[in-house]
Amino acid sequence: MLYHQVCYLSRFNLQKLIMRYLFIAMVTASFIACGGHDEHATETKAASHDAHTAGASTNNPPMPEVPANAKVFFANLKDGETVTSPLKIEMAVEAMRVDSANGILKPASGHHHILVDIDSITTGEVIKKDSVHIHFGNAQTSAEIKLPPGKHTLTLQFADALHRSYGNRLNSKITVEVKQ
């Protein structure tokens, strides 16, 4: 009798173990088959990363369309204003959507950059990232930046999801005087 109980329990545990492994295999197979990997999005994201780190690529898709009435501006600063550092900046855009720089291009969308003591970036040119090309690729609309005392030109530049500038069409430039 004991022998039959042990054999029954062993067969039951073996069946349970086999069912568990089959379930894991089916979940894994369905994840792979059902698009756990979006080839187009990955290619676009790779293009975004490559463009941002190595310069513009000749294989990039066309720039997204920009509505005729679109504009960017500093919401809290005026040209010629005297400020202190750190400087609180509020960035705004009209007729466009602020979106993350995730490599997925969408019409009438982009993200902000602040260029310190630099004019606008040419349309389609990838905006480099350094201490004077400040990126806000997580769809930020406000920031605090530190500037040394003196006169500074701030250019608010809008760019697409691949960090390509919308050029003079979507930029705004002001000069501020930073006091200690």
Secondary structure, 3 states (H helix, E strand, C coil): CHHHHHHHHHHHHHHHHHHHHHHHHHHHHHHHHCCCCCHHHHHHHHHHHHHHHHCCCCCCCCCCCCCCCCEEEECCCCCCCEEECCEEEEEEEECCEECCCCCCCCCCEEEEEEEECCCCCCCCCECCCECCEEEECCCCCEEEECCCCEEEEEEEEEECCCCEECHHHHEEEEEEEEEC
